[in-house]
Amino acid sequence: MNYRMIDADFAVAGQITPDAVRDIAAAGFKSILCARPDGEDHGQPAFSEIERAAAENGLTAIQIPISGSIGEGAIIRMGDALAAMPKPMFGYCRSGGRAGSLYAAAQKAAQS
């Protein structure tokens, strides 16, 4: 499993599978963020599959799907998730870029 730590509270990665959730939990992550809409690519696991695997492994999971630019609603939802969900958080999308950008936008908004 390849991922990149943004800081002590957040890491990013490309698409994961339900089977990878066990490794995410074993690596010490406490929650999962999916920044990808369902059905974006053929064969992509549905978020409900990831969410079920997360629950089975003692993790919480949230989906804040991003298509195109990151809107204010997504930033607010991410800020709420960061405040409420246990850390460290593992964020994913197709490549990790949207999850990382969403995290950065929520961090910037919190500092404003």
N, C-alpha and C positions, 0 to 999 in steps of 0.2 A: 504494500500500500504506500503510495507516494503522496505526501502532503507537504505544505510549507507553512510554518508558523509565522503569522503576522506579528503577534505579540504573545504574551503569556496566556491570554484569554481566548485567542482565536486563530484557527488554522484554516487553510483553503486547499481544495483538491478538485480534480475533475470528477465526473460521474462515478458514483459508487453503486455497488450491488447490495442486496439484502445480506448476502454472506459476508460482506466486508464490515458490516456493523459490529460483529463480534470483535474484530481486530481494532476497530475504532474505540470500543469500550475498553479493551485490554490496554490500549495506549494511554488511557487515563482521561479521555474526553467524557464529558457529562451530558452534552446535548448536541443535536445536529440541526443545522439550518440547510434547507434546500432552496436555492435561489433560481431554480429551473422550473418552467411550466411542464406539466405532464404532456406527453405526446410530442415533444419537440423533435425527437429523433426516433426512427423505427427501432424497436427493441429496447428502448430506454425503460428501466423499471419505473413503475408508477410510484409516486410519493407514498401512497398508502402501504406499499410493500416495505419501503424503507422505514416508515413510521411504525409498522407492526414489528419489524426486526429490532428497532430501537427500544420499544417497550419490552420486548422479550429479553433484552440485554440491560435493562435498567436505565435507559437513556430517555430523555425527552426529545421531541423533534417538532420542527415547525417548517412550513413551506411559505416562502414569500417569493412567488414567481416573478421574475424580471424578464420582460421582452422589450428590447429597445432601451430607452433611457430610464433611469431610476426616478420614479415619481415621489412626491412628498408623502403619499400614503405609505409607500414601501419603507421609506426612511423612518416614519413614525412607528410602524409595526416592528421594524428592526430595533429601534431604540427601546420599545416596550419589551421585546424578547430579550435583549441584552440585560435589561434591568431585572427581569423575572426568572430567566432560565439559568440553571447551574452552568458553571464554567469549569474548565475550558470548553469552548464550543467548536465544533467541526463544521465548517461551511463547504458546500459543494455546489457546482453547476456543471456545465459541459467541460469547462477548462479550469475553473476556479476564479476566473476574472470577475464575473458578476457578483459572486459571493464576497470577494475581497472588496470590490467597489461599494457594495451595499454596506459592508462593515465600516469602511472608511467614511462614507457619507453619514452614517448614524453617529459615528464618533465625532465628526466635525459639527453636526447639529447639536450634540450634547454640550459641546464647548462654547456654543454661541449664546 
